[in-house]
């Protein structure tokens, strides 16, 4: 599952290639975009990676429980928001 975050859809990286992978492996690959200047999150703010991950938290945590691994790649400044979201989701799920 790839969550790709950029400001605008015209800045999507390798979109044609990701779409080709999605078309070829629809049962093995998921793709979601977080477009901070084009989408809004559930609270009405800008859409960031942590918002997309939180949106699919039940599915993601089920996958993690079954052995999936999660990687984040990007600027280190994005990690505090991601870590806070993960802590909140874990608290809601009574996980340490």
N, CA, C and O atoms as a GROMACS GRO file, in nm:
protein
  384
    1UNK      N    1   0.086  -0.116   0.000
    1UNK     CA    2   0.000   0.000   0.000
    1UNK      C    3   0.090   0.122   0.000
    1UNK      O    4   0.174   0.137   0.088
    2UNK      N    5   0.071   0.206  -0.096
    2UNK     CA    6   0.152   0.328  -0.105
    2UNK      C    7   0.063   0.448  -0.079
    2UNK      O    8  -0.038   0.469  -0.146
    3UNK      N    9   0.102   0.527   0.020
    3UNK     CA   10   0.039   0.656   0.046
    3UNK      C   11   0.140   0.760  -0.001
    3UNK      O   12   0.250   0.770   0.054
    4UNK      N   13   0.102   0.836  -0.099
    4UNK     CA   14   0.192   0.935  -0.157
    4UNK      C   15   0.136   1.074  -0.128
    4UNK      O   16   0.023   1.105  -0.163
    5UNK      N   17   0.218   1.156  -0.064
    5UNK     CA   18   0.173   1.290  -0.028
    5UNK      C   19   0.251   1.398  -0.100
    5UNK      O   20   0.374   1.400  -0.099
    6UNK      N   21   0.177   1.486  -0.163
    6UNK     CA   22   0.234   1.605  -0.228
    6UNK      C   23   0.132   1.718  -0.214
    6UNK      O   24   0.019   1.696  -0.170
    7UNK      N   25   0.174   1.838  -0.250
    7UNK     CA   26   0.084   1.953  -0.237
    7UNK      C   27  -0.030   1.949  -0.338
    7UNK      O   28  -0.146   1.970  -0.303
    8UNK      N   29   0.004   1.924  -0.464
    8UNK     CA   30  -0.095   1.929  -0.573
    8UNK      C   31  -0.082   1.807  -0.662
    8UNK      O   32   0.024   1.744  -0.669
    9UNK      N   33  -0.190   1.774  -0.730
    9UNK     CA   34  -0.188   1.658  -0.819
    9UNK      C   35  -0.090   1.672  -0.934
    9UNK      O   36  -0.045   1.572  -0.990
   10UNK      N   37  -0.055   1.795  -0.971
   10UNK     CA   38   0.043   1.812  -1.078
   10UNK      C   39   0.186   1.783  -1.032
   10UNK      O   40   0.279   1.787  -1.112
   11UNK      N   41   0.203   1.754  -0.902
   11UNK     CA   42   0.335   1.722  -0.848
   11UNK      C   43   0.350   1.574  -0.811
   11UNK      O   44   0.447   1.536  -0.746
   12UNK      N   45   0.255   1.492  -0.854
   12UNK     CA   46   0.262   1.349  -0.822
   12UNK      C   47   0.386   1.287  -0.886
   12UNK      O   48   0.414   1.308  -1.004
   13UNK      N   49   0.458   1.211  -0.807
   13UNK     CA   50   0.580   1.147  -0.854
   13UNK      C   51   0.550   1.010  -0.913
   13UNK      O   52   0.484   0.927  -0.849
   14UNK      N   53   0.597   0.986  -1.033
   14UNK     CA   54   0.585   0.855  -1.099
   14UNK      C   55   0.441   0.806  -1.107
   14UNK      O   56   0.416   0.686  -1.096
   15UNK      N   57   0.348   0.897  -1.126
   15UNK     CA   58   0.206   0.858  -1.125
   15UNK      C   59   0.174   0.755  -1.232
   15UNK      O   60   0.101   0.659  -1.205
   16UNK      N   61   0.226   0.772  -1.352
   16UNK     CA   62   0.197   0.674  -1.459
   16UNK      C   63   0.248   0.535  -1.421
   16UNK      O   64   0.181   0.435  -1.446
   17UNK      N   65   0.365   0.530  -1.361
   17UNK     CA   66   0.422   0.402  -1.321
   17UNK      C   67   0.340   0.338  -1.209
   17UNK      O   68   0.313   0.218  -1.213
   18UNK      N   69   0.300   0.418  -1.109
   18UNK     CA   70   0.219   0.364  -1.000
   18UNK      C   71   0.084   0.316  -1.051
   18UNK      O   72   0.034   0.212  -1.007
   19UNK      N   73   0.025   0.390  -1.143
   19UNK     CA   74  -0.104   0.347  -1.199
   19UNK      C   75  -0.089   0.216  -1.276
   19UNK      O   76  -0.179   0.132  -1.273
   20UNK      N   77   0.023   0.199  -1.344
   20UNK     CA   78   0.048   0.074  -1.417
   20UNK      C   79   0.062  -0.043  -1.321
   20UNK      O   80   0.011  -0.152  -1.348
   21UNK      N   81   0.131  -0.022  -1.209
   21UNK     CA   82   0.143  -0.127  -1.107
   21UNK      C   83   0.006  -0.160  -1.051
   21UNK      O   84  -0.028  -0.278  -1.033
   22UNK      N   85  -0.073  -0.059  -1.023
   22UNK     CA   86  -0.208  -0.079  -0.970
   22UNK      C   87  -0.294  -0.158  -1.069
   22UNK      O   88  -0.368  -0.248  -1.028
   23UNK      N   89  -0.286  -0.125  -1.197
   23UNK     CA   90  -0.362  -0.197  -1.299
   23UNK      C   91  -0.318  -0.343  -1.311
   23UNK      O   92  -0.401  -0.432  -1.330
   24UNK      N   93  -0.188  -0.366  -1.299
   24UNK     CA   94  -0.134  -0.500  -1.316
   24UNK      C   95  -0.155  -0.589  -1.193
   24UNK      O   96  -0.174  -0.710  -1.205
   25UNK      N   97  -0.152  -0.528  -1.074
   25UNK     CA   98  -0.162  -0.604  -0.949
   25UNK      C   99  -0.271  -0.548  -0.857
   25UNK      O  100  -0.241  -0.508  -0.744
   26UNK      N  101  -0.395  -0.544  -0.902
   26UNK     CA  102  -0.500  -0.481  -0.820
   26UNK      C  103  -0.526  -0.550  -0.686
   26UNK      O  104  -0.576  -0.487  -0.593
   27UNK      N  105  -0.493  -0.676  -0.676
   27UNK     CA  106  -0.514  -0.749  -0.550
   27UNK      C  107  -0.394  -0.742  -0.457
   27UNK      O  108  -0.403  -0.783  -0.341
   28UNK      N  109  -0.282  -0.691  -0.507
   28UNK     CA  110  -0.158  -0.689  -0.428
   28UNK      C  111  -0.104  -0.550  -0.403
   28UNK      O  112  -0.003  -0.535  -0.333
   29UNK      N  113  -0.168  -0.448  -0.457
   29UNK     CA  114  -0.114  -0.313  -0.446
   29UNK      C  115  -0.229  -0.214  -0.429
   29UNK      O  116  -0.328  -0.219  -0.502
   30UNK      N  117  -0.214  -0.126  -0.332
   30UNK     CA  118  -0.311  -0.018  -0.311
   30UNK      C  119  -0.236   0.114  -0.322
   30UNK      O  120  -0.117   0.122  -0.290
   31UNK      N  121  -0.306   0.215  -0.367
   31UNK     CA  122  -0.246   0.347  -0.389
   31UNK      C  123  -0.342   0.454  -0.342
   31UNK      O  124  -0.458   0.458  -0.385
   32UNK      N  125  -0.296   0.541  -0.255
   32UNK     CA  126  -0.376   0.654  -0.209
   32UNK      C  127  -0.289   0.779  -0.207
   32UNK      O  128  -0.171   0.774  -0.172
   33UNK      N  129  -0.350   0.890  -0.244
   33UNK     CA  130  -0.280   1.018  -0.247
   33UNK      C  131  -0.329   1.109  -0.136
   33UNK      O  132  -0.449   1.111  -0.105
   34UNK      N  133  -0.238   1.182  -0.075
   34UNK     CA  134  -0.270   1.288   0.019
   34UNK      C  135  -0.224   1.417  -0.049
   34UNK      O  136  -0.104   1.446  -0.056
   35UNK      N  137  -0.320   1.494  -0.097
   35UNK     CA  138  -0.290   1.617  -0.171
   35UNK      C  139  -0.327   1.735  -0.081
   35UNK      O  140  -0.443   1.775  -0.074
   36UNK      N  141  -0.226   1.791  -0.014
   36UNK     CA  142  -0.252   1.888   0.093
   36UNK      C  143  -0.320   2.016   0.047
   36UNK      O  144  -0.389   2.079   0.127
   37UNK      N  145  -0.304   2.055  -0.076
   37UNK     CA  146  -0.367   2.179  -0.123
   37UNK      C  147  -0.494   2.154  -0.204
   37UNK      O  148  -0.559   2.249  -0.249
   38UNK      N  149  -0.529   2.026  -0.222
   38UNK     CA  150  -0.649   1.994  -0.300
   38UNK      C  151  -0.752   1.915  -0.222
   38UNK      O  152  -0.870   1.914  -0.259
   39UNK      N  153  -0.711   1.850  -0.115
   39UNK     CA  154  -0.803   1.766  -0.038
   39UNK      C  155  -0.812   1.819   0.105
   39UNK      O  156  -0.721   1.888   0.153
   40UNK      N  157  -0.921   1.786   0.173
   40UNK     CA  158  -0.932   1.819   0.314
   40UNK      C  159  -0.950   1.691   0.394
   40UNK      O  160  -1.007   1.593   0.346
   41UNK      N  161  -0.901   1.694   0.517
   41UNK     CA  162  -0.913   1.578   0.605
   41UNK      C  163  -1.049   1.582   0.676
   41UNK      O  164  -1.129   1.673   0.652
   42UNK      N  165  -1.074   1.486   0.761
   42UNK     CA  166  -1.204   1.475   0.828
   42UNK      C  167  -1.234   1.592   0.921
   42UNK      O  168  -1.349   1.615   0.957
   43UNK      N  169  -1.130   1.666   0.960
   43UNK     CA  170  -1.147   1.782   1.048
   43UNK      C  171  -1.156   1.913   0.970
   43UNK      O  172  -1.166   2.021   1.028
   44UNK      N  173  -1.152   1.903   0.836
   44UNK     CA  174  -1.162   2.022   0.753
   44UNK      C  175  -1.029   2.088   0.721
   44UNK      O  176  -1.026   2.192   0.656
   45UNK      N  177  -0.919   2.030   0.768
   45UNK     CA  178  -0.786   2.086   0.741
   45UNK      C  179  -0.722   2.025   0.618
   45UNK      O  180  -0.786   1.948   0.545
   46UNK      N  181  -0.598   2.058   0.596
   46UNK     CA  182  -0.524   2.003   0.482
   46UNK      C  183  -0.505   1.852   0.498
   46UNK      O  184  -0.493   1.802   0.610
   47UNK      N  185  -0.503   1.782   0.387
   47UNK     CA  186  -0.487   1.637   0.387
   47UNK      C  187  -0.339   1.602   0.382
   47UNK      O  188  -0.269   1.634   0.286
   48UNK      N  189  -0.292   1.535   0.487
   48UNK     CA  190  -0.154   1.489   0.494
   48UNK      C  191  -0.152   1.336   0.504
   48UNK      O  192  -0.256   1.273   0.522
   49UNK      N  193  -0.033   1.279   0.492
   49UNK     CA  194  -0.017   1.133   0.500
   49UNK      C  195  -0.082   1.077   0.626
   49UNK      O  196  -0.153   0.977   0.620
   50UNK      N  197  -0.057   1.141   0.739
   50UNK     CA  198  -0.113   1.088   0.865
   50UNK      C  199  -0.265   1.085   0.862
   50UNK      O  200  -0.326   0.998   0.925
   51UNK      N  201  -0.326   1.177   0.790
   51UNK     CA  202  -0.473   1.176   0.778
   51UNK      C  203  -0.520   1.058   0.696
   51UNK      O  204  -0.620   0.994   0.730
   52UNK      N  205  -0.449   1.028   0.587
   52UNK     CA  206  -0.485   0.912   0.504
   52UNK      C  207  -0.465   0.782   0.580
   52UNK      O  208  -0.550   0.692   0.574
   53UNK      N  209  -0.354   0.770   0.653
   53UNK     CA  210  -0.328   0.649   0.730
   53UNK      C  211  -0.435   0.632   0.838
   53UNK      O  212  -0.485   0.522   0.860
   54UNK      N  213  -0.470   0.742   0.904
   54UNK     CA  214  -0.574   0.736   1.007
   54UNK      C  215  -0.710   0.696   0.947
   54UNK      O  216  -0.786   0.622   1.009
   55UNK      N  217  -0.739   0.745   0.828
   55UNK     CA  218  -0.863   0.712   0.759
   55UNK      C  219  -0.878   0.561   0.739
   55UNK      O  220  -0.989   0.508   0.747
   56UNK      N  221  -0.768   0.494   0.714
   56UNK     CA  222  -0.769   0.350   0.689
   56UNK      C  223  -0.708   0.271   0.806
   56UNK      O  224  -0.658   0.160   0.787
   57UNK      N  225  -0.711   0.328   0.926
   57UNK     CA  226  -0.642   0.270   1.041
   57UNK      C  227  -0.683   0.126   1.070
   57UNK      O  228  -0.597   0.042   1.098
   58UNK      N  229  -0.811   0.095   1.064
   58UNK     CA  230  -0.854  -0.042   1.094
   58UNK      C  231  -0.790  -0.141   0.998
   58UNK      O  232  -0.738  -0.244   1.041
   59UNK      N  233  -0.794  -0.112   0.870
   59UNK     CA  234  -0.735  -0.200   0.769
   59UNK      C  235  -0.583  -0.208   0.786
   59UNK      O  236  -0.525  -0.317   0.778
   60UNK      N  237  -0.520  -0.095   0.810
   60UNK     CA  238  -0.374  -0.093   0.824
   60UNK      C  239  -0.330  -0.171   0.947
   60UNK      O  240  -0.236  -0.249   0.940
   61UNK      N  241  -0.397  -0.150   1.060
   61UNK     CA  242  -0.357  -0.221   1.181
   61UNK      C  243  -0.384  -0.370   1.170
   61UNK      O  244  -0.310  -0.451   1.227
   62UNK      N  245  -0.489  -0.409   1.100
   62UNK     CA  246  -0.513  -0.551   1.076
   62UNK      C  247  -0.398  -0.610   0.996
   62UNK      O  248  -0.350  -0.720   1.025
   63UNK      N  249  -0.352  -0.537   0.896
   63UNK     CA  250  -0.238  -0.584   0.815
   63UNK      C  251  -0.111  -0.593   0.900
   63UNK      O  252  -0.034  -0.688   0.887
   64UNK      N  253  -0.090  -0.494   0.986
   64UNK     CA  254   0.027  -0.496   1.074
   64UNK      C  255   0.022  -0.617   1.168
   64UNK      O  256   0.123  -0.683   1.190
   65UNK      N  257  -0.095  -0.644   1.222
   65UNK     CA  258  -0.112  -0.761   1.309
   65UNK      C  259  -0.081  -0.891   1.236
   65UNK      O  260  -0.041  -0.990   1.297
   66UNK      N  261  -0.101  -0.892   1.103
   66UNK     CA  262  -0.075  -1.010   1.022
   66UNK      C  263   0.064  -1.012   0.961
   66UNK      O  264   0.092  -1.092   0.872
   67UNK      N  265   0.153  -0.924   1.009
   67UNK     CA  266   0.292  -0.928   0.967
   67UNK      C  267   0.337  -0.822   0.869
   67UNK      O  268   0.453  -0.820   0.829
   68UNK      N  269   0.248  -0.732   0.830
   68UNK     CA  270   0.289  -0.625   0.738
   68UNK      C  271   0.388  -0.532   0.808
   68UNK      O  272   0.394  -0.526   0.931
   69UNK      N  273   0.463  -0.461   0.730
   69UNK     CA  274   0.561  -0.365   0.779
   69UNK      C  275   0.526  -0.228   0.720
   69UNK      O  276   0.482  -0.218   0.606
   70UNK      N  277   0.546  -0.124   0.801
   70UNK     CA  278   0.515   0.011   0.756
   70UNK      C  279   0.644   0.093   0.749
   70UNK      O  280   0.723   0.094   0.843
   71UNK      N  281   0.663   0.161   0.636
   71UNK     CA  282   0.778   0.248   0.616
   71UNK      C  283   0.727   0.388   0.584
   71UNK      O  284   0.626   0.405   0.516
   72UNK      N  285   0.799   0.488   0.632
   72UNK     CA  286   0.769   0.626   0.596
   72UNK      C  287   0.893   0.686   0.535
   72UNK      O  288   1.004   0.669   0.587
   73UNK      N  289   0.876   0.755   0.427
   73UNK     CA  290   0.988   0.818   0.358
   73UNK      C  291   0.949   0.962   0.329
   73UNK      O  292   0.842   0.988   0.275
   74UNK      N  293   1.034   1.054   0.364
   74UNK     CA  294   1.006   1.194   0.340
   74UNK      C  295   1.089   1.282   0.432
   74UNK      O  296   1.187   1.237   0.492
   75UNK      N  297   1.048   1.404   0.444
   75UNK     CA  298   1.118   1.498   0.530
   75UNK      C  299   1.094   1.462   0.676
   75UNK      O  300   0.984   1.421   0.714
   76UNK      N  301   1.198   1.478   0.759
   76UNK     CA  302   1.184   1.441   0.899
   76UNK      C  303   1.079   1.528   0.970
   76UNK      O  304   1.026   1.488   1.074
   77UNK      N  305   1.049   1.644   0.916
   77UNK     CA  306   0.949   1.732   0.976
   77UNK      C  307   0.809   1.677   0.973
   77UNK      O  308   0.722   1.725   1.046
   78UNK      N  309   0.784   1.575   0.889
   78UNK     CA  310   0.650   1.516   0.883
   78UNK      C  311   0.629   1.412   0.992
   78UNK      O  312   0.514   1.378   1.022
   79UNK      N  313   0.736   1.362   1.051
   79UNK     CA  314   0.724   1.251   1.145
   79UNK      C  315   0.650   1.284   1.274
   79UNK      O  316   0.575   1.198   1.322
   80UNK      N  317   0.665   1.402   1.334
   80UNK     CA  318   0.589   1.427   1.457
   80UNK      C  319   0.437   1.411   1.438
   80UNK      O  320   0.370   1.354   1.525
   81UNK      N  321   0.383   1.459   1.328
   81UNK     CA  322   0.240   1.443   1.302
   81UNK      C  323   0.201   1.298   1.282
   81UNK      O  324   0.096   1.255   1.328
   82UNK      N  325   0.286   1.223   1.215
   82UNK     CA  326   0.260   1.081   1.192
   82UNK      C  327   0.267   1.004   1.324
   82UNK      O  328   0.182   0.921   1.353
   83UNK      N  329   0.370   1.034   1.404
   83UNK     CA  330   0.384   0.965   1.532
   83UNK      C  331   0.267   0.996   1.625
   83UNK      O  332   0.218   0.907   1.695
   84UNK      N  333   0.223   1.120   1.627
   84UNK     CA  334   0.109   1.158   1.710
   84UNK      C  335  -0.017   1.083   1.667
   84UNK      O  336  -0.093   1.033   1.750
   85UNK      N  337  -0.040   1.076   1.536
   85UNK     CA  338  -0.156   1.004   1.485
   85UNK      C  339  -0.149   0.856   1.524
   85UNK      O  340  -0.249   0.798   1.566
   86UNK      N  341  -0.031   0.794   1.510
   86UNK     CA  342  -0.016   0.653   1.546
   86UNK      C  343  -0.042   0.631   1.695
   86UNK      O  344  -0.106   0.533   1.733
   87UNK      N  345   0.008   0.722   1.779
   87UNK     CA  346  -0.018   0.712   1.924
   87UNK      C  347  -0.168   0.721   1.953
   87UNK      O  348  -0.220   0.644   2.033
   88UNK      N  349  -0.236   0.814   1.887
   88UNK     CA  350  -0.380   0.830   1.908
   88UNK      C  351  -0.457   0.706   1.864
   88UNK      O  352  -0.547   0.660   1.935
   89UNK      N  353  -0.422   0.652   1.748
   89UNK     CA  354  -0.490   0.531   1.699
   89UNK      C  355  -0.463   0.414   1.792
   89UNK      O  356  -0.554   0.338   1.823
   90UNK      N  357  -0.339   0.400   1.838
   90UNK     CA  358  -0.306   0.291   1.930
   90UNK      C  359  -0.385   0.306   2.061
   90UNK      O  360  -0.434   0.207   2.116
   91UNK      N  361  -0.396   0.428   2.110
   91UNK     CA  362  -0.473   0.451   2.234
   91UNK      C  363  -0.620   0.412   2.214
   91UNK      O  364  -0.679   0.348   2.302
   92UNK      N  365  -0.678   0.448   2.100
   92UNK     CA  366  -0.819   0.413   2.072
   92UNK      C  367  -0.836   0.261   2.064
   92UNK      O  368  -0.943   0.208   2.095
   93UNK      N  369  -0.730   0.192   2.021
   93UNK     CA  370  -0.736   0.047   2.005
   93UNK      C  371  -0.682  -0.026   2.129
   93UNK      O  372  -0.671  -0.148   2.130
   94UNK      N  373  -0.649   0.051   2.234
   94UNK     CA  374  -0.592  -0.005   2.358
   94UNK      C  375  -0.465  -0.085   2.331
   94UNK      O  376  -0.445  -0.191   2.389
   95UNK      N  377  -0.380  -0.032   2.243
   95UNK     CA  378  -0.253  -0.094   2.211
   95UNK      C  379  -0.139  -0.012   2.270
   95UNK      O  380  -0.149   0.110   2.280
   96UNK      N  381  -0.032  -0.079   2.310
   96UNK     CA  382   0.086  -0.008   2.362
   96UNK      C  383   0.172   0.041   2.249
   96UNK      O  384   0.275   0.103   2.272
   0.00000   0.00000   0.00000
